[in-house]
């Protein structure tokens, strides 16, 4: 998938002083062109447009656990993840944090602020050392609007994201904590063969809780119960779902529809 509700860095924030600039002095224009050319969103742009984008793009590195953009930042750059990973979160004034998404190399974020010009609606923090290509909003929008194929691709990505947000909102409204946990485990898992699915590496319980709007104690209790009855096995390196169809049926019985994880 593409991105969530985010954007660029604010260079006036003191926490960003640790960023290591690796712009023009660190890489050739040819290398930068090849790097951005690997992003599926930009496929199909003319060479002249790509060269224009490269001339305006800043390439920067961030250390782990560094804030790239924060809620209400008045910035509108678009970030392309060259290497590493980031986490998109929303925090309340009372300290509650909800995890909206994790994004990895080959994905991008910040396009909403570039499109509507409003303040950032989420916080983006690096999960590890991360290199980003930062494109000014005006350059990004000019490139998108210059190519119907790219514009259509962006619209489809935004549509996919909106559908996922709607799905998770409905889950929060109608599913119990156990059922929301099951839905998230199914989303995070991949096919293991033999009718089983696996999540590796397994996310910490506090991360699972933040993903579904619950408490860590609730996650621990529900995971322990599902393990006790043989629905899953929790290990240091993975969580194995032994009966994904049974788990899915429990969710769909409430949701009233049938869906299959990728």
C-alpha positions in Angstrom: 0.0 0.0 0.0 1.1 3.6 -0.1 1.0 5.9 2.8 -1.1 7.4 5.6 -1.9 10.9 6.8 1.5 12.6 6.8 4.1 14.9 5.2 7.5 16.5 5.7 10.0 17.8 8.3 10.0 21.1 10.0 13.7 22.3 9.9 13.0 24.6 12.8 12.4 21.8 15.3 15.4 21.1 17.5 14.8 17.4 17.4 15.7 17.4 13.7 19.2 18.8 14.3 20.6 15.2 14.4 19.6 14.6 10.7 22.5 13.9 8.5 22.3 15.6 5.1 23.4 13.5 2.2 22.2 15.8 -0.6 24.2 16.7 -3.6 27.6 16.0 -2.2 26.7 12.4 -1.4 25.3 11.0 -4.6 25.3 11.6 -8.3 22.3 12.9 -10.3 22.3 9.6 -12.2 22.1 7.6 -9.0 19.4 9.8 -7.6 17.4 9.4 -10.9 17.6 5.6 -10.7 16.7 5.7 -7.0 13.5 7.7 -7.5 12.7 5.9 -10.8 12.2 2.7 -8.8 9.1 4.1 -7.1 6.0 2.8 -8.8 4.1 6.1 -8.4 6.6 7.9 -10.6 6.7 5.3 -13.3 5.8 6.7 -16.7 7.1 10.3 -16.1 9.1 11.7 -18.9 12.9 11.9 -18.4 12.8 15.7 -18.5 10.2 15.7 -15.6 12.3 13.2 -13.6 15.4 15.4 -14.0 13.4 18.4 -12.8 12.2 16.4 -9.8 15.8 15.3 -9.0 17.1 18.9 -9.2 14.6 19.9 -6.4 14.8 16.8 -4.2 16.7 16.7 -1.0 18.1 13.4 0.2 18.5 13.1 4.0 19.2 10.5 6.6 17.5 10.1 9.9 18.6 8.1 12.9 16.3 5.6 14.6 13.4 7.0 16.7 13.7 10.5 15.1 10.6 12.5 14.4 10.3 13.4 10.7 7.1 15.3 10.9 4.7 16.0 13.8 1.0 16.7 14.2 0.1 20.3 13.1 3.5 20.9 11.4 3.0 23.6 8.8 5.0 21.8 6.1 3.9 20.2 2.8 6.9 18.2 1.4 6.3 14.7 0.2 8.7 11.9 1.5 9.9 8.9 -0.5 11.4 6.2 1.6 14.7 5.2 0.0 15.8 2.9 2.8 14.6 2.1 6.3 11.1 2.3 7.8 8.8 4.8 9.6 5.8 4.6 11.9 2.7 6.8 11.5 1.0 7.6 14.8 -1.6 9.9 16.3 -1.2 11.1 19.9 -3.8 12.8 22.1 -3.2 15.5 24.7 -3.5 12.8 27.4 -0.7 10.6 26.0 -2.7 8.0 24.2 -1.0 6.9 21.0 -2.6 5.0 18.1 -0.5 3.4 15.4 -1.9 4.2 12.0 0.6 2.4 9.8 4.2 1.3 9.3 5.8 2.3 6.0 9.0 0.8 4.4 11.4 1.3 1.6 9.6 1.9 -1.7 6.6 3.7 -0.1 5.9 7.4 0.4 4.0 9.7 2.7 3.1 13.4 3.1 1.0 13.7 -0.1 -2.1 14.9 1.8 -0.5 18.1 3.0 0.9 18.6 -0.5 -2.6 18.3 -2.0 -4.7 20.3 0.4 -2.1 22.6 2.0 -3.3 21.9 5.5 -1.2 21.1 8.6 0.1 17.6 9.3 -2.5 15.3 10.8 -0.2 12.6 12.2 3.3 12.1 13.6 5.9 10.2 11.6 8.9 8.6 13.4 11.7 6.5 12.1 11.9 2.9 13.2 15.5 2.5 12.2 18.1 4.5 10.3 16.2 5.8 7.3 17.0 7.7 4.1 14.4 9.9 2.6 14.0 11.7 -0.7 12.1 14.9 0.1 10.2 16.5 -2.8 8.6 20.0 -2.4 4.8 20.0 -2.7 4.8 22.3 -5.8 7.2 20.0 -7.6 5.3 16.9 -6.6 1.9 18.3 -7.7 3.2 19.6 -11.0 4.7 16.2 -11.8 1.5 14.3 -10.8 -0.8 16.7 -12.8 1.5 16.6 -15.8 0.9 12.8 -16.3 -2.6 11.4 -16.3 -1.2 7.9 -15.6 0.6 9.1 -12.5 -2.4 11.1 -11.3 -4.7 8.0 -11.8 -2.2 5.9 -9.8 -2.2 8.4 -7.0 -6.0 8.5 -6.9 -6.1 4.7 -6.7 -3.6 4.7 -3.8 -5.7 7.3 -2.0 -8.8 5.3 -2.6 -7.3 2.1 -1.3 -6.1 3.9 1.9 -9.6 5.5 2.4 -11.2 2.1 2.1 -8.8 0.6 4.7 -9.5 3.5 7.1 -13.3 3.0 6.7 -12.8 -0.8 7.4 -10.8 -0.1 10.5 -13.3 2.5 11.7 -16.2 0.0 11.3 -14.2 -2.6 13.1 -13.6 -0.3 16.0 -17.3 0.5 16.2 -18.7 -3.1 16.0 -16.0 -5.5 17.1 -14.8 -6.5 20.5 -11.1 -6.1 21.5 -10.6 -9.8 20.8 -12.1 -9.6 17.4 -10.2 -6.4 16.5 -7.0 -8.3 17.5 -7.9 -11.2 15.3 -8.5 -8.9 12.4 -5.2 -7.2 12.9 -3.3 -10.5 13.2 -4.9 -11.7 9.9 -3.8 -8.4 8.2 -0.3 -8.7 9.5 0.1 -12.4 8.7 1.3 -14.1 5.5 0.6 -17.5 4.1 2.8 -20.2 5.7 1.4 -23.2 3.8 -0.5 -26.1 5.3 -3.4 -23.9 6.0 -1.5 -21.8 8.5 -0.4 -18.1 8.5 2.6 -16.5 10.2 3.7 -13.1 11.5 7.5 -12.7 11.7 8.9 -11.0 13.5 6.1 -10.7 16.0 5.1 -7.2 17.0 5.3 -6.4 20.8 2.0 -6.6 22.6 2.0 -2.8 23.3 2.3 -2.2 19.5 -0.6 -4.5 18.8 -2.7 -2.7 21.5 -1.8 0.7 19.9 -2.8 -0.6 16.5 -6.4 -1.6 17.5 -7.1 1.0 20.3 -6.9 -1.4 23.2 -4.7 -2.0 26.3 -1.6 -4.2 26.6 -3.2 -6.2 29.4 -6.2 -7.0 27.2 -3.8 -8.1 24.3 -1.9 -10.4 26.7 -5.1 -12.0 28.0 -6.6 -12.6 24.6 -3.4 -13.9 23.1 -2.9 -16.3 26.0 -6.5 -17.6 25.7 -6.1 -18.1 21.9 -2.9 -19.9 22.5 -4.4 -22.1 25.2 -7.1 -23.4 22.8 -4.7 -24.0 20.0 -5.6 -21.2 17.6 -2.1 -19.8 17.6 1.4 -20.3 18.9 3.5 -17.3 20.2 7.2 -17.6 19.9 10.2 -15.2 20.1 10.5 -15.1 16.4 6.9 -15.5 15.2 3.2 -15.8 15.9 1.8 -18.8 14.0 -2.0 -18.8 13.3 -2.9 -22.5 13.2 -6.6 -21.9 12.3 -6.9 -18.7 10.3 -10.2 -19.7 8.8 -11.8 -20.2 12.2 -10.3 -16.8 13.3 -11.6 -15.1 10.1 -15.1 -16.6 10.6 -15.3 -15.2 14.1 -14.7 -11.7 12.7 -16.9 -12.1 9.6 -19.8 -13.4 11.7 -20.1 -9.9 13.2 -19.0 -7.9 10.1 -21.4 -9.7 7.8 -19.0 -10.0 4.9 -16.3 -12.2 3.6 -12.7 -11.0 2.9 -9.4 -12.6 2.4 -6.0 -11.2 3.6 -3.3 -10.7 0.9 
